[in-house]
Amino acid sequence: MPRLVLCEPTELYNILNQVTKLSRLIEPNYLCLLDVRSKREYDESHVITALHVKKKMNEYLLPESVDLECVKHCVVYDNNTSTLEVLLKDDDDGSDSDGAGKDVMPRAAIQYGRMLTRHTCHPVYILKGGYERFSGMYHFLRTQKIIWMPQELDAFQPYPIEIVPGKVFLGNFSQACDPKIQKDLKIKAHINVSMETGPFFAGEADKLLHIQIEDSPEAQILPFLRHLCHFTGSHIQLGSVILIFSTRGISRSCAAAIAYLMHSNEQTLQRSWAYVKKCKNNMCPNWGLVTQLLEWEKIILGGFITNITDLLY
């Protein structure tokens, strides 16, 4: 039977901001996001695209017009559930202090999540910390909008993907030049791994690292990786949030993010690759960059550990 799994706010943030050519939110079976708070709380504010869970005779109802068996991500949230453990409810006389004789009382999100597991073959995710924690971290993804038309989802502009929570984001050139994104994510430093330049970065010499390489198998990123990791680590120590970006945000910038994780965590190319791939589904560094990341693994760990042919599967 499918199980319940806690979902960190960063995971939901990344799910909401995945793209192919357009936002993946336009795909009907991509995400089913369900809000089990009261109708009043939902109407006041909720996470974008979230559906309010209805009740009938005090029983939760399945979401309408959603094929749960086909949905890739099913996420449920209430106000502040932070664990999958149930609550204990005291007996009416309040005399029991050691837990014996107390009723097991699941939180709303867990109760509804359990119900959903009977109707899907995928795990059901419970948002850790609920709406309170998520909205505190990503206030710009709150809304009062209830119905989303297809053209509105087409026009939705995704944010950069979060690689190191609250510290490192991964995006494209357009996102890097968007003042609203910089403000919302509190970006203070940039790593530009592309040939492009723009007036947005004028006068940011100490906050901008520009690695000018083409997105081609012949491009050499390896000579820049040590400086890239030092730049990133220094700004993180200063408390700055960093955006790593390239033209489309799927090749050179992804290679740079992988290289940083390999260095900072002293871990293999394969492990760092899998982590970034999970965060950003459409990442696709060119083969020349991949072979240089393998050389980077040798520099960091003293030998070749990863079989790079395995990275493609």
Secondary structure, 3 states (H helix, E strand, C coil): CCCEEEECHHHHHHHHCCECCCEHHHCCCCEEEEECCCHHHHHHCEECCCEECCEECCEECCCCCCCCCCCCEEEEECCCCCCCCCEEECCCCCCCCCCCCCEEECCHHHHHHHHHHCCCCCCEEEECCHHHHHHHHCHHHEECCCCCCHHHHHCCCCCCEEEECCCEEEEEHHHHCCHHHHHHHCEEEEEECCCCCCHHHCCCCCCEEECCCCCCCCCCCHHHHHHHHHHHHHHHHCCCEEEEEECCCCCHHHHHHHHHHHHHHCCCHHHHHHHHHHHCCCCCCCHHHHHHHHHHHHHHHCCCCCCHHHHHC
